[in-house]
Amino acid sequence: MYTAAPRLDPRLVAAIDRLDDRSLPIAETYRRCRAAAAELGIPRPSYERVRLHVHELRRNRERARVARETILDVLLNQRPLDALNEIL
């Protein structure tokens, strides 16, 4: 039996952010995260907590990508200034 952390340690959250690769399944990120938790000497997280964090991380990355592209398009006069309202 192993101990599972009810909350994600901030160091582990940072590790998940570094370890996540969209081309790999979330299960692989979880396996890597377990190894990182062992190295840090903290309880490993539950799969569900890691899965939820990875989904949120990927959504935020997508929003940031869309925002960058929209801002760049507005600066290059490829889209009207009103396009910025979409990302706010």
ZIDAQUI-V894074 format. One record per backbone hydrogen bond with DSSP energy under -1.0 kcal/mol. NH is the residue of the N-H (numbers start at 0). CO is the residue of the C=O. Records with the same first field share a line. If there is no record, write none. Layout:
# ZIDAQUI-V894074
NH = CO, CO
This chain:
# ZIDAQUI-V894074
4 = 43
12 = 8
13 = 9
14 = 10
15 = 11
16 = 12
17 = 13
18 = 14
19 = 15
23 = 20
28 = 24
29 = 25
30 = 26
31 = 27
32 = 28
33 = 29
34 = 30
35 = 31
36 = 32
37 = 33
38 = 34
39 = 35
41 = 36
49 = 45
50 = 46
51 = 47
52 = 48
53 = 49
54 = 50
55 = 51
56 = 52
57 = 53
58 = 54
59 = 55
60 = 56
61 = 57
62 = 58
63 = 59
64 = 60
65 = 61
66 = 62
67 = 63
68 = 64
69 = 65
70 = 66
71 = 67
72 = 68
73 = 69
74 = 70
75 = 71
76 = 73
77 = 72
78 = 72
82 = 79
83 = 80
84 = 81
85 = 82
